[in-house]
Amino acid sequence: MPKTALKNKMEAHNKKSKHKVTMRMLEAVYDRGVGAYRTNPASVRPNVKSPEQWAMARVNSFLRIVSGSKAANHDKDLLPSSHPSSSKKKMLKAQYANDVFTTEMEARSRSMDMGLGGTIHVHEYNGQAVYMPAINHDEYLDYYEDLAERNAELAGEEYPEEEEGHSVDRLEALRVIVQEIMKEEFAKAEYQGEKVTLNKPRRIQGGNKKFEVFVQDGDKVKRVTFGDPNMEIRRDDPKARANFRSRHSCDTKKDKTTAGYWSCRMWEGGTSVSELTKSVEGQILKADEEQRMVYGWASVVTEKGEAVVDRQGDVIEPDTLVRAVNKFMEHVRVGKEMHKGDQIGAVIHSMPVTKEIGESLGIQSDREGWIVAFKVYNDDVWAKVKSGELAAFSIGGRAIKEDYDA
């Protein structure tokens, strides 16, 4: 293999192209060219006299694809992740989409789950702040590289080391993908007078379908309903997931305006039906104007021993709520207006109330849930509290949903 020639081509390309290539990429393209010459001689042009000549021609073609002067018709899996034709992009996008959040609490919780100590970093898109785990993009990408390396070791495979300079390309790829995720996930629209978020499935209470989602269909917004409310989605069972996707030809479902597309999305590996953002409201019961404090139930999960079903049709177990509250108070405590924008206050006092906690403290309550005292710093928000415009707490988070038997 002519490593010197490939290195020269790499350096010349990287000086003038925003999509960088590595020696590993070019060597892989070259090897494929040699293999194609030997196994498929009918594809070789008559003026090509050797496998090395055919392999170098393939490298040159690959570099033209990377630079954008030629349509991508081969080796898409080797293209830099930042390239629009890269087949890696779809895979990375699905992975990163689960790590982009609209609240700090969600991002910190995910960061803790990833072993990153609750550290997060922030982006903005059209005035919408979004949060991701890790101190910065570089540390976030390092997490997934380390994970891939460990998985390769467990599988007895060799993991290719990152080459110098490639980090610039991977960071650019992440920025591009995150921008696309934010554009798709947080796009707002209006449907029959209601402000809705596009491409975000939500549960329906009642009716003959389980979910609804709003999508852009030309210059109109379309409501798509899907899912049998009497059937369980067993997407965490690999065999059930594979059977469903095969029966419904999910790999061919590309039209977002159809129920089939969204049903298949619910059965994708690496995503979760249960990772839909939740919003549970509790009434503000007392306001202290002098200290700008508001008191009330941030969440009620049982009433007189009966589970409370929230607005998403879900039930939160008391022990689950306590664990979430403890994480929030340890790492976040931040409050925002309608989950958006800058901090407008903080949770000063927090008391999770369960039957067990109440009995141990001699407290009697017909409810289980979370009592808070929230201090409001922002003048405009405090005015809305006093006027009654803001009359309830709202908590946001992520959950793993399971069937509930009453």
ChimeraX attribute file (.defattr): number of C-alpha atoms within 10 A of each C-alpha:
attribute: neighborCount
match mode: 1-to-1
recipient: residues
	/A:1	12
	/A:2	10
	/A:3	11
	/A:4	9
	/A:5	10
	/A:6	20
	/A:7	15
	/A:8	11
	/A:9	17
	/A:10	18
	/A:11	14
	/A:12	11
	/A:13	18
	/A:14	16
	/A:15	10
	/A:16	10
	/A:17	13
	/A:18	15
	/A:19	23
	/A:20	25
	/A:21	22
	/A:22	21
	/A:23	16
	/A:24	15
	/A:25	17
	/A:26	24
	/A:27	19
	/A:28	13
	/A:29	23
	/A:30	26
	/A:31	17
	/A:32	17
	/A:33	22
	/A:34	19
	/A:35	15
	/A:36	18
	/A:37	21
	/A:38	13
	/A:39	10
	/A:40	9
	/A:41	12
	/A:42	10
	/A:43	9
	/A:44	16
	/A:45	10
	/A:46	8
	/A:47	8
	/A:48	12
	/A:49	11
	/A:50	12
	/A:51	19
	/A:52	17
	/A:53	16
	/A:54	22
	/A:55	22
	/A:56	22
	/A:57	16
	/A:58	22
	/A:59	24
	/A:60	17
	/A:61	18
	/A:62	25
	/A:63	23
	/A:64	15
	/A:65	20
	/A:66	27
	/A:67	17
	/A:68	15
	/A:69	10
	/A:70	12
	/A:71	13
	/A:72	17
	/A:73	10
	/A:74	13
	/A:75	17
	/A:76	18
	/A:77	13
	/A:78	19
	/A:79	26
	/A:80	24
	/A:81	26
	/A:82	22
	/A:83	22
	/A:84	19
	/A:85	19
	/A:86	18
	/A:87	16
	/A:88	17
	/A:89	21
	/A:90	14
	/A:91	12
	/A:92	15
	/A:93	17
	/A:94	16
	/A:95	14
	/A:96	17
	/A:97	17
	/A:98	15
	/A:99	17
	/A:100	21
	/A:101	22
	/A:102	22
	/A:103	24
	/A:104	29
	/A:105	26
	/A:106	24
	/A:107	27
	/A:108	26
	/A:109	24
	/A:110	24
	/A:111	21
	/A:112	18
	/A:113	12
	/A:114	15
	/A:115	13
	/A:116	18
	/A:117	16
	/A:118	23
	/A:119	19
	/A:120	23
	/A:121	16
	/A:122	19
	/A:123	16
	/A:124	12
	/A:125	13
	/A:126	9
	/A:127	9
	/A:128	15
	/A:129	18
	/A:130	22
	/A:131	21
	/A:132	28
	/A:133	30
	/A:134	26
	/A:135	16
	/A:136	13
	/A:137	19
	/A:138	14
	/A:139	13
	/A:140	22
	/A:141	17
	/A:142	13
	/A:143	17
	/A:144	13
	/A:145	15
	/A:146	12
	/A:147	12
	/A:148	13
	/A:149	17
	/A:150	14
	/A:151	13
	/A:152	14
	/A:153	12
	/A:154	9
	/A:155	9
	/A:156	9
	/A:157	11
	/A:158	9
	/A:159	14
	/A:160	9
	/A:161	9
	/A:162	11
	/A:163	10
	/A:164	8
	/A:165	12
	/A:166	13
	/A:167	15
	/A:168	13
	/A:169	19
	/A:170	19
	/A:171	17
	/A:172	18
	/A:173	20
	/A:174	21
	/A:175	15
	/A:176	17
	/A:177	22
	/A:178	22
	/A:179	14
	/A:180	13
	/A:181	18
	/A:182	21
	/A:183	14
	/A:184	14
	/A:185	15
	/A:186	18
	/A:187	17
	/A:188	13
	/A:189	16
	/A:190	14
	/A:191	14
	/A:192	7
	/A:193	7
	/A:194	8
	/A:195	10
	/A:196	18
	/A:197	19
	/A:198	21
	/A:199	20
	/A:200	16
	/A:201	21
	/A:202	19
	/A:203	19
	/A:204	18
	/A:205	13
	/A:206	9
	/A:207	9
	/A:208	13
	/A:209	15
	/A:210	18
	/A:211	20
	/A:212	19
	/A:213	22
	/A:214	23
	/A:215	23
	/A:216	15
	/A:217	12
	/A:218	7
	/A:219	6
	/A:220	11
	/A:221	17
	/A:222	18
	/A:223	16
	/A:224	18
	/A:225	23
	/A:226	20
	/A:227	19
	/A:228	14
	/A:229	16
	/A:230	9
	/A:231	8
	/A:232	10
	/A:233	21
	/A:234	15
	/A:235	19
	/A:236	15
	/A:237	11
	/A:238	13
	/A:239	10
	/A:240	14
	/A:241	18
	/A:242	15
	/A:243	11
	/A:244	19
	/A:245	18
	/A:246	11
	/A:247	8
	/A:248	14
	/A:249	13
	/A:250	19
	/A:251	10
	/A:252	11
	/A:253	17
	/A:254	12
	/A:255	11
	/A:256	18
	/A:257	19
	/A:258	16
	/A:259	19
	/A:260	20
	/A:261	19
	/A:262	25
	/A:263	21
	/A:264	19
	/A:265	17
	/A:266	18
	/A:267	23
	/A:268	20
	/A:269	14
	/A:270	11
	/A:271	16
	/A:272	18
	/A:273	18
	/A:274	14
	/A:275	13
	/A:276	17
	/A:277	17
	/A:278	18
	/A:279	16
	/A:280	20
	/A:281	18
	/A:282	18
	/A:283	16
	/A:284	21
	/A:285	11
	/A:286	11
	/A:287	17
	/A:288	12
	/A:289	11
	/A:290	6
	/A:291	10
	/A:292	17
	/A:293	20
	/A:294	23
	/A:295	21
	/A:296	18
	/A:297	24
	/A:298	23
	/A:299	25
	/A:300	25
	/A:301	23
	/A:302	20
	/A:303	13
	/A:304	10
	/A:305	11
	/A:306	12
	/A:307	18
	/A:308	20
	/A:309	14
	/A:310	16
	/A:311	14
	/A:312	15
	/A:313	12
	/A:314	18
	/A:315	18
	/A:316	20
	/A:317	16
	/A:318	21
	/A:319	14
	/A:320	10
	/A:321	20
	/A:322	17
	/A:323	11
	/A:324	17
	/A:325	18
	/A:326	14
	/A:327	17
	/A:328	19
	/A:329	15
	/A:330	10
	/A:331	16
	/A:332	20
	/A:333	19
	/A:334	19
	/A:335	25
	/A:336	18
	/A:337	15
	/A:338	11
	/A:339	18
	/A:340	15
	/A:341	16
	/A:342	13
	/A:343	15
	/A:344	18
	/A:345	20
	/A:346	17
	/A:347	19
	/A:348	14
	/A:349	13
	/A:350	18
	/A:351	16
	/A:352	22
	/A:353	24
	/A:354	24
	/A:355	17
	/A:356	13
	/A:357	14
	/A:358	15
	/A:359	12
	/A:360	9
	/A:361	8
	/A:362	9
	/A:363	12
	/A:364	12
	/A:365	13
	/A:366	11
	/A:367	21
	/A:368	27
	/A:369	25
	/A:370	21
	/A:371	19
	/A:372	20
	/A:373	21
	/A:374	24
	/A:375	21
	/A:376	21
	/A:377	16
	/A:378	15
	/A:379	11
	/A:380	10
	/A:381	17
	/A:382	21
	/A:383	12
	/A:384	12
	/A:385	19
	/A:386	14
	/A:387	10
	/A:388	11
	/A:389	11
	/A:390	16
	/A:391	16
	/A:392	18
	/A:393	22
	/A:394	19
	/A:395	16
	/A:396	16
	/A:397	20
	/A:398	18
	/A:399	15
	/A:400	9
	/A:401	14
	/A:402	12
	/A:403	9
	/A:404	9
	/A:405	4
	/A:406	5
